[in-house]
């Protein structure tokens, strides 16, 4: 792929990829970041990617980036929930001890 073909891909497909990602993840900043990452990956692989297959390469790369982001977010949410649950369980015990001490006083 030449630089001219890469620039043509950028002009031709960036808006479509952005709208595809925005529709699915509903976050404009994340969608823009994923578009940028997709074009960066295309730039790094420009010698290996055929120009006629560039659209499918970009959409596939964007889709996989979106899936990875979704998995990371769900894992982080689960980790945060586990942390909050363990924190609150520990707090309940300390509060009950304080309540007993206050009741005894």
JOQUI-V329469 format. One record per residue. N is the residue number from 0. RES is the residue in three letters. D_CENTER is the distance of its C-alpha to the mean C-alpha in Angstrom with 1 decimal. Layout:
N&RES&D_CENTER + N&RES&D_CENTER
//
This chain:
0&UNK&27.9 + 1&UNK&29.6 + 2&UNK&28.2 + 3&UNK&29.7 + 4&UNK&27.9 + 5&UNK&24.5 + 6&UNK&25.2 + 7&UNK&26.3 + 8&UNK&23.0 + 9&UNK&21.2 + 10&UNK&23.6 + 11&UNK&23.7 + 12&UNK&20.1 + 13&UNK&17.7 + 14&UNK&18.5 + 15&UNK&18.2 + 16&UNK&14.8 + 17&UNK&13.6 + 18&UNK&15.4 + 19&UNK&14.1 + 20&UNK&10.4 + 21&UNK&11.7 + 22&UNK&13.8 + 23&UNK&11.2 + 24&UNK&8.5 + 25&UNK&11.2 + 26&UNK&9.7 + 27&UNK&11.5 + 28&UNK&10.2 + 29&UNK&6.5 + 30&UNK&8.5 + 31&UNK&10.9 + 32&UNK&8.8 + 33&UNK&7.7 + 34&UNK&11.4 + 35&UNK&12.6 + 36&UNK&11.0 + 37&UNK&12.6 + 38&UNK&15.8 + 39&UNK&15.9 + 40&UNK&15.8 + 41&UNK&18.4 + 42&UNK&20.5 + 43&UNK&20.5 + 44&UNK&21.6 + 45&UNK&23.8 + 46&UNK&27.0 + 47&UNK&25.9 + 48&UNK&24.4 + 49&UNK&27.1 + 50&UNK&27.0 + 51&UNK&27.7 + 52&UNK&24.7 + 53&UNK&22.3 + 54&UNK&21.0 + 55&UNK&20.1 + 56&UNK&18.6 + 57&UNK&16.3 + 58&UNK&15.3 + 59&UNK&14.9 + 60&UNK&12.7 + 61&UNK&10.4 + 62&UNK&10.5 + 63&UNK&9.9 + 64&UNK&6.8 + 65&UNK&5.6 + 66&UNK&7.3 + 67&UNK&6.2 + 68&UNK&2.6 + 69&UNK&5.3 + 70&UNK&7.7 + 71&UNK&6.8 + 72&UNK&6.7 + 73&UNK&9.9 + 74&UNK&11.3 + 75&UNK&11.1 + 76&UNK&12.6 + 77&UNK&15.2 + 78&UNK&16.1 + 79&UNK&16.5 + 80&UNK&18.6 + 81&UNK&20.7 + 82&UNK&21.3 + 83&UNK&22.4 + 84&UNK&24.6 + 85&UNK&26.3 + 86&UNK&26.8 + 87&UNK&28.4 + 88&UNK&30.5 + 89&UNK&31.9 + 90&UNK&32.5 + 91&UNK&34.5 + 92&UNK&36.9 + 93&UNK&37.5 + 94&UNK&38.2 + 95&UNK&40.6 + 96&UNK&42.4 + 97&UNK&42.8 + 98&UNK&44.0 + 99&UNK&46.6 + 100&UNK&47.8 + 101&UNK&48.1 + 102&UNK&50.0 + 103&UNK&52.3 + 104&UNK&53.0
//
